[in-house]
Amino acid sequence: MQPQDFRLMRESIELAATLGSKVVVLHPGRINGKHELAFTSMISNLKELATQAANYGVMLGLENKEGTDHTNLCCQAEELVDAVEAVNSDNLKITLDIGHANLACRGNSEKLRTFAKVVAPYVVHMHDNGGRMDQ
């Protein structure tokens, strides 16, 4: 993230606290080059943001992406959980987007149930974009 991105996120976290919001939803990063490097960079950024969230008493919800774009991080349940566990903060959990999970599971209801079971212990917020890719 660029410094201006951190400033905007910090302002969003502060505003959420001022408004009494309990959760700020974050999208994971994108893969620009090597997957491992992008994931490591995302973890570093999330640690900093989780510290900011803790300072304001706000929870961050890392949202799963839809898997229709190969450059998205955290399309699979296991990677989403790995990210939350790597950050190891009480202020970072998961926002489960059912529509995104359905797209990532290609409409397979058994895979979707498995996805939900894997992330369930970490879910702090749910969202359903209706399976649309434009949200």
Backbone hydrogen bonds in HBPLUS format (Angstrom, degrees):
<---DONOR---> <-ACCEPTOR-->    atom                        ^
c    i                          cat <-CA-CA->   ^        H-A-AA   ^      H-
h    n   atom  resd res      DA  || num        DHA   H-A  angle D-A-AA Bond
n    s   type  num  typ     dist DA aas  dist angle  dist       angle   num
A0005-ASP N   A0002-GLN O   2.85 MM   3  5.17 127.5  2.13 107.5 122.2     1
A0006-PHE N   A0002-GLN O   3.17 MM   4  6.65 153.2  2.24 155.0 162.6     2
A0007-ARG N   A0003-PRO O   2.99 MM   4  6.28 154.3  2.06 147.0 154.6     3
A0008-LEU N   A0004-GLN O   2.96 MM   4  6.19 158.0  2.00 144.4 149.5     4
A0009-MET N   A0005-ASP O   2.91 MM   4  6.16 158.7  1.96 149.3 155.5     5
A0010-ARG N   A0006-PHE O   2.80 MM   4  5.92 161.7  1.83 150.0 155.5     6
A0011-GLU N   A0007-ARG O   2.92 MM   4  6.13 156.7  1.98 146.9 153.3     7
A0012-SER N   A0008-LEU O   2.92 MM   4  6.15 148.4  2.02 141.9 150.9     8
A0013-ILE N   A0009-MET O   2.87 MM   4  6.14 157.6  1.92 153.2 158.9     9
A0014-GLU N   A0010-ARG O   2.90 MM   4  6.12 161.9  1.93 149.5 154.6    10
A0015-LEU N   A0011-GLU O   2.85 MM   4  5.99 159.0  1.90 145.6 151.7    11
A0016-ALA N   A0012-SER O   2.88 MM   4  6.05 158.4  1.93 146.1 152.2    12
A0017-ALA N   A0013-ILE O   3.03 MM   4  6.31 158.4  2.08 148.0 153.3    13
A0018-THR N   A0014-GLU O   2.96 MM   4  6.24 157.1  2.01 148.0 154.6    14
A0019-LEU N   A0015-LEU O   2.88 MM   4  6.11 152.9  1.95 152.8 159.9    15
A0020-GLY N   A0016-ALA O   2.98 MM   4  6.05 113.7  2.44 136.5 152.8    16
A0021-SER N   A0016-ALA O   2.79 MM   5  4.86 141.6  1.94 154.0 151.1    17
A0020-GLY N   A0017-ALA O   3.14 MM   3  5.03 148.0  2.25  96.6 106.3    18
A0059-MET N   A0022-LYS O   2.94 MM  37  5.95 163.9  1.97 149.5 153.2    19
A0024-VAL N   A0059-MET O   2.84 MM  35  6.31 150.7  1.92 156.5 166.1    20
A0061-GLY N   A0024-VAL O   2.89 MM  37  6.01 161.0  1.92 142.8 144.8    21
A0026-LEU N   A0061-GLY O   2.86 MM  35  5.93 165.5  1.88 144.4 145.9    22
A0063-GLU N   A0026-LEU O   2.83 MM  37  5.97 175.8  1.83 177.9 176.7    23
A0073-LEU N   A0029-GLY O   3.14 MM  44  5.78 152.8  2.21 160.1 152.4    24
A0031-ILE N   A0071-THR O   2.55 MM  40  4.71 154.6  1.61 139.7 148.9    25
A0038-ALA N   A0034-LYS O   3.07 MM   4  6.34 161.6  2.10 154.2 159.5    26
A0039-PHE N   A0035-HIS O   2.87 MM   4  6.10 161.0  1.91 158.5 164.0    27
A0040-THR N   A0036-GLU O   2.95 MM   4  6.10 163.5  1.98 148.4 153.0    28
A0041-SER N   A0037-LEU O   2.95 MM   4  6.10 157.7  2.00 146.8 153.1    29
A0042-MET N   A0038-ALA O   2.92 MM   4  6.11 155.2  1.98 145.3 152.2    30
A0043-ILE N   A0039-PHE O   2.97 MM   4  6.25 157.5  2.02 150.9 156.4    31
A0044-SER N   A0040-THR O   3.07 MM   4  6.33 161.0  2.10 148.3 152.9    32
A0045-ASN N   A0041-SER O   2.99 MM   4  6.27 162.4  2.03 152.0 156.4    33
A0046-LEU N   A0042-MET O   2.83 MM   4  6.05 159.4  1.87 153.2 159.4    34
A0047-LYS N   A0043-ILE O   2.92 MM   4  6.13 150.4  2.01 150.6 157.9    35
A0048-GLU N   A0044-SER O   3.28 MM   4  6.59 159.3  2.33 146.9 151.2    36
A0049-LEU N   A0045-ASN O   2.98 MM   4  6.27 161.0  2.01 150.8 156.6    37
A0050-ALA N   A0046-LEU O   2.76 MM   4  5.85 152.9  1.83 147.1 154.5    38
A0051-THR N   A0047-LYS O   3.09 MM   4  6.29 147.8  2.19 142.4 150.0    39
A0052-GLN N   A0048-GLU O   3.14 MM   4  6.49 156.0  2.20 144.6 150.8    40
A0053-ALA N   A0049-LEU O   2.84 MM   4  6.14 158.0  1.89 149.0 155.4    41
A0054-ALA N   A0050-ALA O   2.90 MM   4  6.08 153.1  1.97 142.9 149.9    42
A0055-ASN N   A0051-THR O   3.07 MM   4  6.34 151.5  2.15 145.5 152.7    43
A0056-TYR N   A0053-ALA O   3.10 MM   3  5.22 135.5  2.30  98.5 110.7    44
A0057-GLY N   A0053-ALA O   2.86 MM   4  5.93 109.0  2.37 140.4 159.3    45
A0058-VAL N   A0053-ALA O   2.91 MM   5  4.89 170.4  1.92 141.4 142.1    46
A0057-GLY N   A0054-ALA O   3.22 MM   3  4.93 154.3  2.29  96.0 103.7    47
A0060-LEU N   A0091-ASN O   2.81 MM  31  5.83 155.8  1.87 134.7 142.9    48
A0093-LYS N   A0060-LEU O   2.88 MM  33  6.17 167.5  1.89 162.7 165.6    49
A0062-LEU N   A0093-LYS O   2.93 MM  31  6.21 171.5  1.94 140.4 137.7    50
A0095-THR N   A0062-LEU O   3.06 MM  33  5.37 163.2  2.08 106.9 111.7    51
A0065-LYS N   A0074-CYS O   3.08 MM   9  5.95 159.3  2.12 126.1 132.6    52
A0072-ASN N   A0069-ASP O   3.05 MM   3  5.81 172.8  2.06 128.4 129.9    53
A0080-LEU N   A0076-GLN O   3.14 MM   4  6.42 157.8  2.19 154.3 161.0    54
A0081-VAL N   A0077-ALA O   2.96 MM   4  6.23 163.8  1.99 156.7 160.4    55
A0082-ASP N   A0078-GLU O   2.83 MM   4  6.00 157.6  1.88 144.7 152.0    56
A0083-ALA N   A0079-GLU O   2.94 MM   4  6.13 150.9  2.03 143.4 150.2    57
A0084-VAL N   A0080-LEU O   3.15 MM   4  6.49 163.1  2.18 149.8 153.2    58
A0085-GLU N   A0081-VAL O   2.87 MM   4  6.08 167.1  1.89 159.0 162.8    59
A0086-ALA N   A0082-ASP O   2.85 MM   4  5.92 149.7  1.94 143.3 152.0    60
A0087-VAL N   A0083-ALA O   3.05 MM   4  6.28 153.0  2.12 150.1 156.2    61
A0088-ASN N   A0084-VAL O   3.06 MM   4  6.26 152.8  2.14 144.3 152.0    62
A0092-LEU N   A0089-SER O   3.36 MM   3  5.59 161.4  2.39 113.5 111.6    63
A0094-ILE N   A0122-TYR O   2.90 MM  28  5.57 159.1  1.94 142.7 140.3    64
A0124-VAL N   A0094-ILE O   2.84 MM  30  5.72 166.0  1.86 156.8 157.2    65
A0096-LEU N   A0125-HIS O   2.84 MM  29  6.34 148.6  1.94 161.5 158.3    66
A0127-HIS N   A0096-LEU O   2.84 MM  31  6.08 154.1  1.91 150.4 147.7    67
A0101-ALA N   A0097-ASP O   2.90 MM   4  6.20 162.4  1.94 155.0 160.6    68
A0098-ILE N   A0127-HIS O   2.83 MM  29  6.36 142.1  1.98 164.7 166.5    69
A0102-ASN N   A0098-ILE O   2.82 MM   4  6.03 156.0  1.88 149.4 156.0    70
A0103-LEU N   A0099-GLY O   3.01 MM   4  6.28 154.1  2.08 144.8 151.4    71
A0104-ALA N   A0100-HIS O   2.85 MM   4  6.13 160.2  1.88 152.7 158.5    72
A0105-CYS N   A0101-ALA O   2.86 MM   4  6.04 142.9  1.99 145.5 155.7    73
A0107-GLY N   A0102-ASN O   2.89 MM   5  5.21 163.6  1.92 157.1 156.6    74
A0106-ARG N   A0103-LEU O   3.03 MM   3  4.87 157.0  2.08 101.6 107.5    75
A0108-ASN N   A0105-CYS O   3.07 MM   3  5.61 166.1  2.09 118.7 123.0    76
A0112-LEU N   A0108-ASN O   2.94 MM   4  6.21 153.2  2.01 151.9 160.7    77
A0113-ARG N   A0109-SER O   2.94 MM   4  6.16 154.6  2.00 144.6 150.3    78
A0114-THR N   A0110-GLU O   3.02 MM   4  6.29 158.4  2.06 147.7 153.5    79
A0115-PHE N   A0111-LYS O   2.84 MM   4  6.07 158.9  1.89 148.9 155.0    80
A0116-ALA N   A0112-LEU O   2.96 MM   4  6.22 165.3  1.98 151.9 154.8    81
A0117-LYS N   A0113-ARG O   2.96 MM   4  6.20 155.3  2.02 147.6 154.5    82
A0118-VAL N   A0114-THR O   2.98 MM   4  6.20 155.7  2.04 153.5 159.3    83
A0119-VAL N   A0115-PHE O   3.18 MM   4  6.48 160.5  2.22 154.4 158.7    84
A0120-ALA N   A0116-ALA O   2.89 MM   4  5.69 135.6  2.09 144.5 156.0    85
A0122-TYR N   A0119-VAL O   2.84 MM   3  5.61 160.5  1.87 134.3 140.9    86
A0123-VAL N   A0120-ALA O   3.31 MM   3  5.30 159.7  2.36 106.6 112.2    87
A0132-ARG N   A0129-ASN O   3.35 MM   3  5.81 168.0  2.36 110.6 114.1    88
